[in-house]
């Protein structure tokens, strides 16, 4: 997964073996990244190495338990606040308009850091989920793209519009990435059963299966 430290290596290998396709990690869990400066350097290097093909896909992480297991000393941390600081700091570090920068927040701090080389893309495209108001505000402020469950796209984009206006932006600037779970089989019933037995199905074992199937791409 992109939360694992090996994702830059995988992306680098893929970049070396391809020439045109975009490279994205789905998804880099920012709160699991304890060094924002190192992350910025990894991202900038990947964009340079791939000649501007990186899509920086970030997220909060749906499973707080995962965060608490990886960072057991930080169980009282507000991950949303931490992610907001990380995004602001990353924007400063990756910006072509800034040289030496400093940042001092509750969770992120560094002094007089100058990152070189910068990403090829100006600005580097950041994709972020838009599941709730806080997430949509992050997209409005920092994002090039938004990731949404396919069935929620129209409703969430309506909620995104006024937030974009607050930052002097327009919906036409945002790339929409529709998400969904897929499981195909010879019959609808077989596809549903295969999904239930899958890792993703296990994670969603407590949700309304019939509703979930209807809202995703599970069938023939």
Buried (B, 14 or more C-beta within 10 A) or exposed (E): EBBEEEBBEEBBEBBEEEEEEEBBBBBBBBBBBEEBBEBBBBBBBBBBBBEBBBBBBBBBBEEEEBBBEBBEEBEEBEBBBBBBBBBBBBBBBBBEEEEEBEBEBEBBEBEEBEBEEBBBBEBBBBBBBBBEEEBBBBBBBBBBBBBBBBEBBEEBBEBBBEBBEEEEBEBEEBEBBEBEBEBEBEEEEBBBBBBBEEEEBEEBEEEEBEEBBEBBEBBE
